[in-house]
Amino acid sequence: ARQMDQQLRKSCASLNNNQCEKLQELAANATELGIKSNDLITVYSTMQHLSNTMSTMSNEYQEIVANYQKIKDTELESAFHSNQIQVFRNAKIKAYNITQNLKIDYQNQLSTP
């Protein structure tokens, strides 16, 4: 900014008052434009960072949903296997009971003359 002021004073020395005022106005506008440009760059950078953060959060949410679905699928599969095991146990018990009944019936037939 100081260098710009020095350049402005040098330039104004060779100009009339009206031209010098226009040059000073132009310099002030350029300074304001630079400040606003920096502000805009900062806002853009912040928005880009927020956008990246939101994108990351969205991806993580999708991963959480996918993992939850895997857990539910595993839970359903586990329940199915557990049910299959229970069915097998019941069949085994039934088969054992039938063989016991058959054994008793067979023994009764042997003991009956």
C-alpha positions in Angstrom: 0.0 0.0 0.0 2.9 2.4 0.8 4.5 1.7 -2.5 1.2 2.4 -4.3 0.9 5.8 -2.4 4.4 6.8 -3.4 3.7 5.9 -7.0 0.4 7.8 -6.8 2.2 11.0 -5.5 4.8 10.8 -8.3 2.1 10.4 -10.9 0.0 13.2 -9.5 2.9 15.6 -9.6 2.8 15.6 -13.4 -1.1 15.8 -13.7 -3.6 18.6 -13.1 -5.9 18.4 -10.0 -8.8 16.8 -11.8 -6.7 14.1 -13.3 -5.0 13.5 -9.9 -8.4 13.1 -8.2 -9.5 10.6 -10.8 -6.3 8.7 -10.4 -6.7 8.7 -6.6 -10.3 7.5 -7.0 -9.1 4.7 -9.3 -6.4 3.7 -6.8 -9.0 3.6 -4.0 -11.3 1.5 -6.2 -8.5 -0.9 -7.0 -7.6 -1.2 -3.3 -11.3 -1.9 -2.4 -11.5 -4.4 -5.3 -8.4 -6.2 -4.0 -9.9 -6.4 -0.5 -13.2 -7.7 -1.8 -11.3 -10.2 -4.0 -9.4 -11.5 -1.0 -12.7 -11.8 0.9 -14.3 -13.6 -1.9 -11.3 -16.1 -2.2 -11.6 -16.7 1.6 -15.4 -17.3 1.4 -14.9 -19.6 -1.7 -12.2 -21.6 0.2 -14.4 -21.9 3.2 -17.4 -23.1 1.1 -15.2 -25.6 -0.7 -13.9 -26.9 2.6 -17.5 -27.2 3.9 -18.5 -28.9 0.6 -15.7 -31.5 1.0 -16.7 -32.0 4.7 -20.3 -32.6 3.7 -19.2 -35.0 0.9 -17.0 -36.9 3.4 -19.9 -37.1 5.9 -22.3 -38.3 3.2 -19.8 -41.0 2.2 -19.4 -42.0 5.8 -23.1 -42.1 6.3 -23.5 -44.4 3.2 -20.8 -46.6 4.7 -22.6 -46.7 8.0 -25.9 -47.7 6.2 -24.1 -50.4 4.2 -22.5 -51.8 7.4 -25.8 -51.7 9.2 -27.3 -53.6 6.3 -24.5 -56.2 6.5 -25.2 -56.5 10.3 -28.9 -57.0 9.6 -28.2 -59.6 6.9 -25.8 -61.4 9.2 -28.4 -61.3 12.0 -31.0 -62.7 9.6 -28.6 -65.4 8.5 -27.7 -66.2 12.1 -31.4 -66.4 13.0 -32.0 -68.7 10.0 -29.1 -71.0 11.0 -30.2 -70.9 14.6 -33.7 -72.0 13.5 -32.2 -74.7 11.4 -30.2 -76.0 14.4 -33.4 -76.0 16.5 -35.3 -77.9 13.7 -32.4 -80.4 13.6 -32.4 -80.8 17.4 -36.2 -81.3 17.4 -35.9 -83.9 14.6 -33.1 -85.6 16.5 -35.2 -85.7 19.7 -38.2 -87.0 17.8 -36.0 -89.7 16.1 -34.6 -90.7 19.5 -38.1 -90.9 20.9 -39.3 -93.0 18.0 -36.4 -95.4 18.3 -37.0 -95.7 22.1 -40.7 -96.5 21.4 -39.7 -99.0 18.7 -37.2 -100.6 21.1 -40.0 -100.8 23.8 -42.5 -102.2 21.2 -39.9 -104.7 20.0 -39.1 -105.8 23.6 -42.8 -106.0 24.4 -43.3 -108.2 21.3 -40.5 -110.5 22.3 -41.8 -110.8 25.9 -45.4 -111.5 24.7 -45.8 -115.2 23.9 
